[in-house]
Structure formats: structure tokens, C-alpha cells
Amino acid sequence: MTHNRPKPDDRSDNVEKLQDMVQNTIENIEAAEETMAFSSEEERQNIQAKNQRREESIEALRSEIRDEAQARENGYRE
């Protein structure tokens, strides 16, 4: 019987992954804003609300980037 062991926690590229997520979210905001010109009032309100949530997500991701960068500098010690 084999035991499934979880893979070791590899955080070495977390900062880069989080930065990619921020960039993708910014691109999504920009694309959504471009579509607002062709949207109804209700759709524009929905897009604005979604972009607000995206902005909040970006702030959270940036905070996590700072935490991960600090952990990387500290050698990921607990």
C-alpha cells in the first residue's frame, strides 16, 4: 500500500506568481473599461462594481507579495 504524501511547500516562485496575477487583473480592468463604451447603464454599473472588487483584490495581492518577499529574505523561517 502506498501512501500519498503531500508535496513539500515550494514558495520559491510565489512572488512572481502573485505579480503575474496582479498584472492579469490590471489587464482585466482595462479590458472591462474599454467595453463600458458599448455597454448599457446596467452593464456599466456591473463592470464598475466588478472593477472595484478587482482593485481590492490587487491591494490584497500586493500585500501578499510584500509578505512573501519578506519571507523569502528571511529564508522562509517560521
Phi, psi and omega per residue, in radians:
M1 nan 2.208 3.125
T2 -1.674 2.548 3.111
H3 -1.805 2.288 3.081
N4 -1.455 1.948 3.128
R5 -1.742 2.438 3.104
P6 -1.153 2.611 3.084
K7 -1.184 2.597 3.084
P8 -1.067 2.609 -3.138
D9 -1.224 1.936 3.132
D10 -1.898 1.783 -3.094
R11 -1.765 0.160 -2.986
S12 -1.079 -0.490 -3.108
D13 -1.992 0.300 -3.119
N14 -1.075 -0.708 -3.117
V15 -1.053 -0.796 -3.123
E16 -1.140 -0.718 3.112
K17 -1.096 -0.752 3.130
L18 -1.148 -0.681 3.105
Q19 -1.115 -0.683 3.071
D20 -1.090 -0.696 3.128
M21 -1.114 -0.713 3.102
V22 -1.078 -0.824 -3.118
Q23 -1.074 -0.758 3.119
N24 -1.092 -0.695 3.140
T25 -1.167 -0.702 3.080
I26 -1.074 -0.749 3.111
E27 -1.095 -0.658 3.096
N28 -1.131 -0.692 3.103
I29 -1.075 -0.840 -3.119
E30 -1.075 -0.753 3.131
A31 -1.116 -0.717 3.139
A32 -1.130 -0.693 3.126
E33 -1.127 -0.619 3.096
E34 -1.127 -0.637 -3.122
T35 -1.300 -0.303 -3.118
M36 -1.085 -0.487 -3.136
A37 -1.113 -0.419 -3.085
F38 -1.931 0.271 -3.024
S39 -1.878 2.749 3.030
S40 -1.286 2.958 3.132
E41 -1.036 -0.748 3.138
E42 -1.110 -0.754 3.115
E43 -1.111 -0.690 3.110
R44 -1.075 -0.736 3.117
Q45 -1.108 -0.718 3.107
N46 -1.115 -0.740 3.127
I47 -1.117 -0.758 3.130
Q48 -1.080 -0.714 3.131
A49 -1.139 -0.749 -3.132
K50 -1.155 -0.710 3.113
N51 -1.142 -0.576 3.061
Q52 -1.098 -0.748 3.091
R53 -1.125 -0.638 3.097
R54 -1.126 -0.723 3.110
E55 -1.058 -0.735 3.114
E56 -1.116 -0.693 3.111
S57 -1.096 -0.713 3.125
I58 -1.071 -0.747 3.117
E59 -1.068 -0.735 3.119
A60 -1.139 -0.725 3.118
L61 -1.116 -0.718 3.133
R62 -1.127 -0.646 3.069
S63 -1.119 -0.728 3.118
E64 -1.159 -0.634 3.079
I65 -1.047 -0.781 3.119
R66 -1.058 -0.762 3.134
D67 -1.097 -0.775 -3.126
E68 -1.164 -0.697 3.115
A69 -1.100 -0.713 3.108
Q70 -1.116 -0.760 3.129
A71 -1.104 -0.678 3.120
R72 -1.098 -0.767 3.135
E73 -1.104 -0.581 -3.126
N74 -1.528 0.098 3.122
G75 1.299 0.416 3.107
Y76 1.033 0.503 3.087
R77 -1.318 2.533 3.106
E78 -1.410 nan nan
